[in-house]
C-alpha cells in the first residue's frame, strides 16, 4: 500500500468526523442522544467526531438518518468516505512498539502539505540520523530490549521517507540552540547529526532556523509543538502537542490561532536559513 493512501485514510477519518459533528450540531442533537441511536456512549461519538476511531458503516448510516440526511448522493459520499477511512496505514506493522495515540499523528504527518515545528529538547525526528535516533530512543526507553529499540528507530527512519517522496511536504523547523547542544550519543554522533542538518537545510522543501541562546526569551516559551496543514480545504490546521503518555490534537480556530501567532514570531525572531546554517557550522567546529 502506498504511503499516501494510508496517510490519506487518517485525513478522511478526520474529515468524516468533522462532517458528522457539523451535521449533529446543525440539528441540535447532543452527543448523548447520538450515542444512544447507535447503541454507544457519548465518549464514542466524541472519538468518532475527532477521527480517533474507525467507522462502522451501520453506525454512519444510523447517524445520517438521525441527522436528517436523506439525499442518496450525500449519503453515498459520506459512506464511501467511511470505507476509505478504515484503510490501515503502513505504520500498523509497527503496532508492537507504536503507542496507539501516536498512530494518528503519523498518519496526519504523512498526509500534510506543510509541517511546521518548534523543538527544544532534541532534533526533530524527521531530521535525525540513524545513530542520533538510536541514542535518543535508547535513553528514553531505559532497559528496553535492543530489538524494540531497533524497531522504534526503524519506524522513525520510515517516517523520514516522506520528506523525499514525490509528494513531499514543505517542512519548516525552528530548533532551539539547546536541542543542538544537548548531546545524544558520542562526539562523532553529534558531529554527524550537525552535518546532516546542514545538508537537509539545503533541500528545496526544507526550511531550517535556529533560535540562539543569545536572543533570550522568545515565543516558544510553552515548549515544543507541531502545526500541520493539509491540501484538503475542508480540514483545518491541527496543532500537535506530545506528552509523556499521550498527545493533544487542537483544531479549534481560536487555539490554532494562538499557536500560529507563536510560530510566526519564532520564524520572525530566529535568524534566517542561511544565517542558521552558519550557526550550525560554528557548532560543528566546536563539537
Residue pairs with C-beta under 8 A, 6 or more apart in sequence:
1 87
1 88
1 89
1 90
3 90
3 110
3 161
3 162
3 165
4 110
4 111
4 165
4 167
5 87
6 87
6 88
6 89
6 90
6 91
6 107
6 110
7 89
7 106
7 107
7 108
7 109
7 110
7 111
8 84
8 111
9 84
9 85
9 86
9 87
9 88
9 89
9 107
10 51
10 85
10 89
10 104
10 107
10 108
10 110
10 111
11 107
11 108
11 111
11 230
11 232
11 235
12 81
12 84
12 85
13 51
13 54
13 55
13 85
13 86
14 50
14 51
14 108
14 235
15 51
15 81
15 85
15 232
15 234
15 235
16 51
16 55
16 60
16 78
16 81
16 82
16 85
17 48
17 49
17 50
17 51
17 52
18 49
18 51
18 234
18 235
19 78
19 81
19 234
20 48
20 49
20 60
20 63
20 67
20 78
21 49
23 63
23 64
23 67
23 69
24 31
24 34
24 45
24 49
24 63
24 67
26 67
27 66
27 67
27 68
29 66
29 67
30 42
31 42
31 45
31 46
31 49
32 42
33 66
34 42
34 45
34 63
34 66
35 41
35 42
35 43
35 44
35 45
37 62
37 63
37 66
38 58
38 59
38 62
38 63
40 59
44 53
47 53
48 55
48 59
50 249
51 85
51 104
52 104
54 85
54 86
55 82
55 85
55 86
57 79
57 82
57 83
60 78
60 79
60 82
61 75
61 79
64 75
64 78
64 79
69 75
69 78
89 103
89 106
89 107
89 110
90 158
91 98
91 103
91 106
91 107
91 155
91 158
92 103
94 151
94 154
94 155
94 158
95 103
96 148
96 151
97 148
97 151
97 152
97 155
98 106
98 155
99 245
101 245
101 246
101 247
102 247
104 247
104 249
105 240
105 242
105 247
105 249
106 159
108 228
108 230
108 238
108 240
109 115
109 159
109 162
109 228
110 159
110 162
111 230
112 169
112 228
112 229
112 230
113 169
113 170
113 229
113 230
113 231
114 169
114 170
114 172
114 227
114 228
114 229
115 126
115 169
115 170
115 171
115 172
115 226
115 227
115 228
115 229
116 172
116 173
116 226
116 227
116 228
116 229
116 263
117 124
117 171
117 172
117 173
117 174
117 224
117 225
117 226
117 227
118 173
118 174
118 176
118 211
118 220
118 224
118 225
118 226
118 262
118 263
118 266
119 173
119 174
119 175
119 176
119 179
119 224
120 176
120 178
120 179
120 220
120 223
120 224
121 178
121 179
121 182
121 224
122 128
122 136
122 179
122 182
122 184
123 132
123 175
123 179
123 180
123 193
123 197
124 173
124 175
125 133
125 156
125 159
125 160
126 159
126 160
126 162
126 163
126 171
126 173
127 173
127 196
127 197
127 200
127 208
128 136
128 156
128 160
128 193
128 196
129 189
129 192
129 193
129 196
130 153
130 157
131 185
131 189
131 192
131 193
132 184
132 185
132 189
132 190
132 192
132 193
132 196
133 153
133 156
133 157
134 149
134 150
134 153
134 185
135 184
135 185
135 189
136 184
137 149
137 152
137 153
137 156
138 144
138 149
139 184
141 148
141 149
141 152
162 168
162 169
163 169
163 171
163 200
163 203
163 205
163 206
164 203
168 205
169 205
170 205
170 206
170 207
171 205
171 206
171 207
172 206
172 207
172 208
172 209
172 267
173 206
173 207
173 208
173 209
174 209
174 210
174 211
174 220
174 263
174 266
174 267
174 270
175 197
175 208
175 209
175 210
175 211
176 210
176 211
176 220
177 210
177 211
177 212
177 213
177 279
178 213
180 194
180 197
180 210
180 280
180 283
181 283
183 190
184 190
184 193
185 193
187 287
190 287
191 284
191 287
194 280
194 283
194 284
194 287
195 284
197 208
197 280
198 277
198 280
198 281
198 284
200 206
200 208
201 207
201 208
201 273
201 276
201 277
201 280
202 277
207 273
208 273
208 276
208 277
209 266
209 267
209 270
209 271
209 272
209 273
209 276
210 270
210 271
210 276
210 279
210 280
211 218
211 220
211 266
211 269
211 270
212 270
212 271
212 279
215 269
215 270
218 265
218 266
218 269
219 261
219 262
219 263
219 265
219 266
219 269
220 262
220 266
222 262
224 242
225 239
225 240
225 241
225 259
225 262
225 263
226 239
226 240
226 241
226 242
227 237
227 238
227 239
227 240
227 256
227 259
227 260
227 263
228 237
228 238
228 239
228 240
229 237
230 237
236 251
236 253
236 256
237 251
237 256
237 260
238 249
238 250
238 251
238 256
239 248
239 249
239 250
239 251
239 255
239 256
239 259
240 247
240 248
240 249
240 250
241 247
241 248
241 250
250 256
250 259
270 276
271 279
